[in-house]
């Protein structure tokens, strides 16, 4: 049975560069012998985290759906946009909601014991690199083993062809290397 890897981008924008990179990462996971499960945060809207809202209404159904995705996977790849040198607000909000305790189970349950690879795409020269450090720290705080290998794709507005595939063979090879390493580590830990 193939190792299940959840793949998503920390963006809701329709033509997001990070969604394009995440879709390529999902293909790379499949090519590495894993089973990718790609989802789009646009399909899982949720309010900003608010403790009073949680006390009044509980955890939003979409946060529970994502929690279920993560609990049924051994690993994850997150393509993270960089907003003001950090991760996007929608990504942080998602991680926060999913980390809430639920039915007596600890909040870190969907994260603990998982392995993750971090990737980013940006039209800028650093490719979203600065935001990956914040995401790494957040995930590690939740009990995720984050691989040291990561990818920051600079000038990403020029990096994809009309079908959404990476045009540079070296960039595609780097993404494949990260996906292969993630599948391998997830198998060893699984």
N, C-alpha and C positions, 0 to 999 in steps of 0.2 A: 504494500500500500504506500502511495506517495505521501511525502510530508506536505502538509497544508501550510501555505504561506499567504497571509492576508496582505494585500497591496492596496494602498490608497494615497491620494495627494491631499495635502492640507490646504486645499483651495476649493472654492465652489464656482469659480469663474468658468464659463462654458469652454473657452478656448485657452485654458490654463496651460502654460508650458510644463508645469509640474504634473498635470494630468497626463500629458503626452509622455513624459518621462516615466511616470508610474505604469502606463500601459505597456511601454517597452520593457519595464522591469518585470511585469507579470509574464510577458512572453519569455523573458530570460529565465525566470523561475521554472516555467514549464520545460524549457529546453535543457535545464539542469537536472531534470528528473523530479522536480517538485510539482505540487498541484497549487496553482495560484488561485486566489479568490479576490478578484478586484472589485472594489466598490467605490462609489462617488459620494463624497460628503454632501453634495447638492441634494441627493435623494434622502438624506437623513437630517433635516433641519431640526434645530433645538434652540431653546431660549438661552440667553447668557446664564451662566451658573449663578444661582442665588439661593443661599441656604434657607431663606424663608419660603421661597417657591418650592424647594425640595420638601420642606417640612409639611407644606400645605398640599402639594400635589404628587409628591414622590418623584422618582427618576423618570424623565421623559421616555416614552416607548422607543424612540429612535436611539437613545443612548443605550438602552437595554439590548436593542438589536445589534449594535456595534459591539457591545460587551460579549454577546453570544458569538459573533464572528471571531473575536480574539480568543475566547475560551476554547473554541474548537480548532485552533491553529497552533502550530509549534513556533511559528515565526511571523515576522512582519517586515515589510519594506514601506517606509514612509517617504514620499517625495514632498519635501517641505519648502514652500515659498519662504523668502526672507522679507519680513516687514520690519523696517527700522532696526536692523541688525539682530532680529530675533525671529521666532516662528510666528506664523500667522495667528490672529485672534481666533479664527474658527478652529484651527487645529488645537490650540491650547484649551479652548472651551470643550472640545470633544474629549480630549484626554482627561479633563477635570470631571466632566459628567460621568464618564465611564469608570472613573476611579472611586465613585461613591459606594460605600457599603450597601449591600442589598440583601434582604431576607436573611440577615444574620451572617452573611458571607463578607469577608473583608474586601475593601475597595481595590486592593492590589491584586486580587485573584485573577482578573483577566490578563494581567501583565506578568506577574511573578512566574519565573521559569521560562519565559519566552525569550527568543533571540531576535534581534532586529538589525537591519541595515538601513542606513540613512543616505538619502540622495536629495539633490536639490538642483533646480534649474532657474536661471535668471538671465535677462538680457545684459546684465552688468558683467564686468571683468572678473569678479570673484565667484560668479555662478551660484550665489546663495550660501556661500561657505560660512559666513558669520552666524547665521541663524542655526546652523547644525549643532553648534556647541550648546546652545540653550536647550534644544530638543534632546540632545544626548543626556544632559544633566537631568532633565525632567524624567525621561524614561528610566534611567538608572535609579533614580529615587523611587520609582515604582516597582523596582525589582527586575527590570529587563536587562539582559545581557546584550549590550550594544557592540557590534563588531567594530574593530578599529578601522577597517576598510570602509570608505565612504566615497561619494562622488558628488562634486559640485560642477555643474555644467555651465560654463560661461557662454555669453553670446547665444543663449538658447533660442532667441528669436530667429536665428539663422541655422540652428542645429538639426531641424527636422525637415523631411521632404513632405510632399503633398499627402502622403499616406500616414504621416505621423511617425515615421521611422527615422532613427538617427542617421545622418548622412556620413558622418565620420566613422570609419572602421575602428579607429583606436578608441573612440568614445563608446562604441557598441561593445568592443572587447572588454573594456573596463567594467561596463554594466553587467556583462555576462560573467565576468570574474567575481564580482560582488554577489550576484545571485547564486552562483555555484558554491561559493564559500558559505553563504547563508544556509542553503539547503544541506550542505555537508555538516555544518555545526548543529543545525536543528535535528538532523538524524542522530548525531552522536549524543545529543542531550535528551532526545525523545525516548 
